[in-house]
Amino acid sequence: MSFELPGQFAQFGEARKNGFLRVKKIKEDGGKVAGTFCTFTPQEILDAAGISPVSLCGMSEETIPAAEAHLPKNMCPLIKSSYGFAVSNKCPYTYFSDIIVGETTCDGKKKMYELLGRMKDVYLLHLPQGDREHALEQWTEEVRRFRGFLEDRFGEAISDEAIRKAARLRNQERACRRRLLELQKSDPPASTGYAIYKALEGAGFYFDVNEVCKELTRLADSLEADYAAGKRPAAPGAKRILVTGCPIGGVLEKTVKAIEEAGGVVVCFENCTGIKAMLDDVDADAPDIVAAVAEKYLKIGCAVMTPDKRRMDLLRKLVPEYKVDGVVEIDLQACTAYAVESYTVRGLMEELDVPYMAIETDYSASDSGQLATRLEAFLEML
């Protein structure tokens, strides 16, 4: 099976590289840029402030040696790669960022942000990590503080109307992303999972939300037209896999690509770049728009939450919706939260009578052969 991106995906495959030029143009035109790391970051607040958000998550082992001069070796590769790109000055997005927005998701990232703060201005969002009765109130006040900080830092008022306008636009983007993923509900699906993931990932480097919506809509229209014309990128009968777990940008080739080279097809991504961050919209007409923004983001199910009922409820919903034959959990080494929670996910899949396997890996290529063998065996079992 060929994994060259089809023509309609080409613009997304180049998006990260071309994004360097876009962010440079934003700065030359007097614009502001915020580097972010997590889907809990309320983009609507940044949008309303006229600040372009861009993801800084590292997806390569290239800069990990530089990071290990400051960070422990037995740390999550995403954290080390992200910090390595900053400390080695190899990431244009970090370089051009006026501010970096972190969040208190995992302990490793929290401590990494302290070191990152020696190089760039870092604002830390304190995320409540449990579904308790005061959590939404606490998070809403945190989002208000973030709004106030941006107003003081950049000397511009952020109006409620600007946040509402940003919320409506981001809702449109989320709808476009959902539409693309939901094409995978077809049997056989309308695309390979690898190509869908690359498109969703690349869309994050466009900066203009209207342009993102336009391109994602064009892509979905093209896939639907090709499907109606009889084109089948995934073979009929290919086992339908749901991928869950940690962010997978840095291990996409040796996991998702390996699944599809072995004859499976990834029909759903539950993890960060996938469905869970785009599932809910902001109520743009709510009386308190900041509270509405906070509520939307707090609904994201993540292993950092205790208990993590939202993630389990979502997985229970997605399995029948996408006609899933098997679930593959992809966890990054030293990610304690997801590694521990894999036990709960396994139990849920046993309850649903869905085959499950867990992978723990890092950004190196050393285990690629072993992973390919394990994934092939899992698909044969299905």
N, C-alpha and C positions, 0 to 999 in steps of 0.2 A: 504493500500500500504506500503510495506517495504522500509525503507530508510537506511538499512545497505549498505555500499558501496560494489558493486560487486568486485569480485576478482581482476579484471584488474585495479581497482581504489585504491587498498590497499596501494600501495607504495606512492601514493599522500596523502592519509589520514594520514599517519605517517610522512609525509615529514617535517612538522614544527618541530616536536620533534626530529627527526633524524638530522635535520639541525643544532641543537645545537652541536652535535658531529662533524658535518662537519666543522662548523665555528671554533671550537676548534682546529681541525686538521690543518686548514689553518693557524691559528696563531702559532701553534707549528712548522709548516714548514717555518716560517718566512714571511708568507703572510700578506697582509693588507686588512682591511675590512672597508667599508663605510656604515653606517646606513642611509637609505633614508625614505622619507615619501610620496612621490608623483610621479605620472607617468610623470610629467614634468621634472624630473631629467634625464639628458642625460647619459644613462648608457654606451654608447659607449666611452665616455671620461674616465669614471672610468675603463672600461675594458682595454682600451689602456694603462692606467697607471698601469695595473697589480693589480688593487684594486677590490675586490669582493663586489658588492653591495647587501644589504639585507634590506627588508622592516621592519621598526620599528613600523608601525601603530598598536596601541593597539586595541584589539578585545575582551576585557573582562572588566566587571565592577569591577573585583577583586581589582584593584589598584586605582580605582577612589577616594576612601576616602583619600588615601595618597596624591593624586594630589590636592584635595580640601583644603588641608592645605595651599596651595600656590595659587591656581587658583579659580576663581569664580565658585559657584555651577551651575549657569545658563550658562554653557559653553558646547560646543559640546562634547559628550561622547568620540569620537575618540581622540580628543586633550587631554582630561583629562586622558584617559586610557593610551595613549602613554607616557605622562609625568609621570604618576603614576608608570609605569613599570621602568622608568629611576630613579626616585627619591627613589623608594623603592629597587632598585638594584635587581629586580626580572626577568629582561630580559637578557639572555646570549648574545643576539645579540647586545644590547646596550653596555653591559659590554665589549665585544670584539671589538667594533668599534674603529678604529683609528681616525675616523672623522665622523661627522654627517652632512649630506647635507640637508638643509632646503630650502624652497622656499616661495616667497611672494604671496601665493595664497589667504588665508583668514587672516583677522586681528587677530583672535584668535591664529592661528598657529604662526604668526610673533612674537607676544608677548611671546608665550610659548617658542619659540626658544631662546629668551633672557635669560630666566631662565635656559633652558637646557644648554646654553653656560657656565654656572657656573660649570657644572659637566663634560662636554666633549667639545672638539674642534668642533665648529659648523661653517660651511660655508653656507652663505645665498645667494641663487640665486634670483636675482630680475627679476621677470617675468612681461613683459608688459601685461596689463590687458585690452587691447582693440585692435580691428582689424583696426589699423590706419596705414598710409603709412610708418611710420618710425618704426613700431613694430618689423618687422623681423630684420632690421638693429640693433636695440637696443638689441634684444635677442641674435643675433649672437655675438655681442661684449661681452655680458654677458657670453656666453659659452666660448669665447676666454679667458676671465679673469679667468674662472673656470679652464681651462686647465693650464694657467700660474700659478695659485695658487697651483695646485697639483704638478706641476714641482718643484716649490720652496719649498713646504712643505715636499716633499718626496725625493727631490734631484735626480729625474730621468726625462730625456727628454721624451716627448710624441710625437712621430713622426706622420706625416700625414698618413703614411702607416699603422701604428698600429691602427689608428682610422678607416681607410678603412677596415682593416681586421676585426675589432670588429663590424663594421657596417654590413658587409656581414654575419657574424655569427648571429647577432641579427635579421637581416632580415629573416634568416632561422627560428629562434625561433618564430618570429611573424607569419610566414607562417604556422608553426605547430599549433600555438594557433588558428589562423583563421580557419584552417581545422577542428579542434575539434569543434569549435562553429558552423561552417557551416553544420555539420552533423545534427544539430537541424532543418535545413530547411526541412528535410524529413517529410512526413505526413503519420503516426505519427512520431515524432522525434526519433532519435536513442538512446536517453538517457534521464534521468530526468535532469532537470536544476540544481538541488541540487548537483548531482554527477559531472556534468561538472564544476560547480563553484569550488567545492572542489579540483578538479584536477588542474584547472588553478591557484588557490591560492597556492596549495602545490608545484607546479612547481617552484615557486619563491624562494624556500629554498633548491635548488639543487646546486647552485653556478657554476657548470660546464655547460655552455650553450650547449655543444655537448651532454651531458647526458640528459639535458632537452628535446632537440630535439628528441633524441633516444626514450625516454620514452613516450613522447606525440605522436610520430608516431606509436609506438607499441600500445598505447591505441586506437588511431583512427582506426588503422588496425583491432584491435579486435572488436571494435564496429561495423565497417562495415561488418565484417565477421558474427557476431552474427545477424545483421539486415538481411543480405542476407539469413541466415538460418531460418528466421522467428521470431526471438526474438523481442519482443516489450515491452521495459521497461515502456513506457507511453501508456496508453490505447488509442486505436483508438477513435477519437471523443472528446478527452480531449481538453478543451479550451486552446488555445495557448496564453501565456502571455509574453509580453516584460517587463522587469524590467529596470527602469531608476532611476536616482537620485544620492544620496551620496554613498560613499563606504559602503558596507553592510556586511563585514566580521563579525562584532560584533553582527549582528541581523539576521544572515542567518537562524537560526533555527526557529524563530518565524515569519518569513516573507516568504522566498522562500519555506521552508519545509512545512509551513502552507498552501501555495497556492497548493502545490502538494498533500498534504494530503486531501485537499478539492476537489480533482478531476481535478485540472488544471495541466498544465505542462509549465514550463518556457522554452521558446525556444530561448530567446535572452537576454543577459545582455548588456545594453548600457553603464553602469557605469564603474568605473575605472578598475576593474579587468576583465571587459568584452571587448567588441569589439572596443571601441573608441581609446584605447591606442595602439592597435595592427593593426589598419586599414591601416596606411601608413608606408612605408618603407623609409629608408635613401638611397639617390642616392649615392652609394659607389664610383661611377666613376666621380662624379662632380668635376670640377676644384678646388673648395674650399670645402674641406670635412667638415670643421667646420661649414660653412654656411649651408651645406646640412643637417647636424645633427640638427642644430638649426631650420631649416625649418620644418623638420619632427615633432619635438616636439611641435612647435607652432601651428600645425594643430589640436591638440587635443581640442575638444570642451568641455568646462567646464563652470559652472555657474559663476565662478569668472571673466569671460570675459564679457566686456560690449561694444557693444552688443554681445550676444552669438549666432551668426548666425550659426556657425559650428555645434553646438549641435542640433539645430532645423533642419538643413539640413540633418544631419545624421538620426535623428528620422524619418523624412519624407521618407528617403530611406529604413530604416530597416523594417518599418511596412509591406509594401507589400512583401519584400524579404523573411521574415519569416512567412508570412501568419498569422499575429497577430490578435487575436480575442479581446484582451484587453490589456491595458497598466496600470501597477502599478508603481507609483512613490514612492520610499522609501527614505524619508529625515530624517536626524538625528536632534534631538532637538537642537535649537540655531544655526543651519546652515542657516544663513540669506540668503545667495546667492541662495541656492537651494530652500528654502521655498518661496522666492519672485518669482523665475523663474517658479515655479510650475503653476502659473497663465498663463504664456505664453505657457507652455506645454499643459495645459488643452485646451487652445484655439486652438492649433494646432491639437489636437486629435478631437475636435469638427469639425474642418474643414475637417479632414480625415474620419469623421464618425466612430471613434474608441472609444469604452467605456474606461473611464479613472477613476482611483481613486488615491488619494494621501494619504500616511501614514506618520505621524511624530512620531518618537519613539526614545528611548534611549537604553542603554545596559541592563537595568533591565528586569526581567521577569514579572513585575507586570501587564503589559498590554497584555501579551501573549493571554489570553482568549478573550479579547476584539478584538484583531487583528484577531484572528482565525475566530471569528464570522463575522466580517466585510468582510474579504476575502471570506468566504464561501458565504455570501450574494451577493457579487460582481460576483462570478462565477455562482451562480444560475441565476442572472440577465442576464448573457451572454447566 
